[in-house]
Amino acid sequence: MPDSIDDLIPNAKQIQRKRPSRRPKRQKNMPALPLPSNWKKRALIERSAVRQANRGGKGQARLDSDSASVRNGLTEVQVYRFPNTLCTDKGRAINQQEPGWENTLTGIPKEIFQLWTDYLKPRGYRISYQIIDFPEGLPGDIAITIAWGD
């Protein structure tokens, strides 16, 4: 069993050093596929960014220097998605990027923010909460992203 939190969670700079160069080398005589950039990004995220381990029914994204996210050159990972009803103002403060938006969080989103504040922020990680869909023009689901890159 690890002795300290530093043994469990590497700092963001350690993860960045493990990241490959930004542009993967293409094999000779292999043409580039003409896919839109958002397809490439989505495929990478679906394949590697949200690698989850089941523990008591709750998913957990890996944040370590050996994760597929780091090996594939990603600098962030979406760790959770939740409905706007878990915010006391249904996501309005997050959407408007108002100071103190974190005070509107409840439940698991609030716990994730506290985990980031206590353990990940001091190690150089960033967090973002962003509205990711707008059904009928109103804020819908919210994504939580942890970033360690530039």
N, C-alpha and C positions, 0 to 999 in steps of 0.2 A: 504494500500500500504506500502511495506517495506520502512524503513527509509534509509538504506544503502546497499551497495553491499554485506556486510557481512551477511545481512539477506537473501539475494537471493542465494549466493553461499557459502556453508560451506567449510572450509579448508579441505585438503586431510586427515589430521589426524582425524578429526571428522567423516569422511566417513569410514575410516579404523576401527574405534571403533565399528561401526554398523555392520561390516562384520561378518558373522558367521564363525565358525571354518573352517579350510581348508578342512577337510574331513567330508562330511555329514554322519550322523549315519544311518546305514541300519537297517531296521526292522528285527526282529528275523525271521528265517526260510525263508528269501528272498535271493535267490542266486544273486550274482552280474552278470549283463549282460556282456557277452564277446564282448563288442563293442570296436573298436580301440579308443584310447584317442582323436584323432582328430575329430571323430564323436561326442563324448560327448561334446567337446568344441564347435563345430559348432552348435550343438543343443541348448546349453545354449545361445550362442550368438544370434542365430535366434529367440529364444523365448523371450529373455529379454534385451539384450544389446542395441539393436537399437530401443528401444521404442521411437516412434516419435510422436510429436504433430504437426498437421497441423496449420501453421500460415502464411497466405499469400502465400501458395503454397510451402513453404520451410520447410523441416523436421528439427527437433531439438532434439537431444538426451538429456535425462534428466541426470543432474549431481547433485543429491541431496541424502541425507542419506536415503531417503525412496524409492529410485528407485529400480526396479526389479534387476538391475545389482548388486547393493550392497547386496540386500537380498540373491541373488544366489551366493555370494562369489566372484564375478568377481572383478578384480583390474584394469581393463581398458575397454574402449569402443571405437569402431570405430565410429567416428562422421561424417565422410564424405569420399566419394570416388570420384575421378575426373580423367579426361583424362590427359595424360602427356602434351598435347598441352596447358594447362594452366600454364606451366612453360616456361620461355623464352628459355631454353635449352632442352626442351622436357624430363626433368627429369634426365638428366645426372648427375648433381651435387648431387641430392638426392641419386641416385644409388651409386655414388662414395663416399658419405658421406663427401663431401668437405666442409671446412669452408666457411660460407657465402652462403650456399645453399638456405637459406630463401630469399635471394635477387632475386632469379629466379622466385618466386611465383607471380601470378597475380590473379585478381578477388577474388572470394570467398575464395580460399585457403589462399591467402594473408590476407584477413580480419580475418579468423579463427586464423592465427598465431598471428596477432596483438591483438586479443581478449585474447588469451592465455598469451601473453607477459604482457598485461596491468592488467588482472584480475585473471587469473588462476595460473600462475607461482608464484606470491607472496603468494598464498595460498597452495603451495606445490604440485601442479599438474605437471605432465610431459606431453610432446607432442612428437609424432614421426610421421614423414612422411616417407612412405616406398613404394617402387614399389611392387605391388602385383601380377602383371602378366607380362609375357614377350612374347608377340606374335612375332613369327618368330625370337626369340632371342633378340629382342629390348625392351627397357622399355615401358611398357603399362600404365595401370591405377595405380594411387597412392592412398593409404589410409592414412587418418589422424586418429591417435589414441590418446586419452587422457587417462592418467593413474594416479591412486592415491594410488596404493598399493606398496608393497615391490619390 
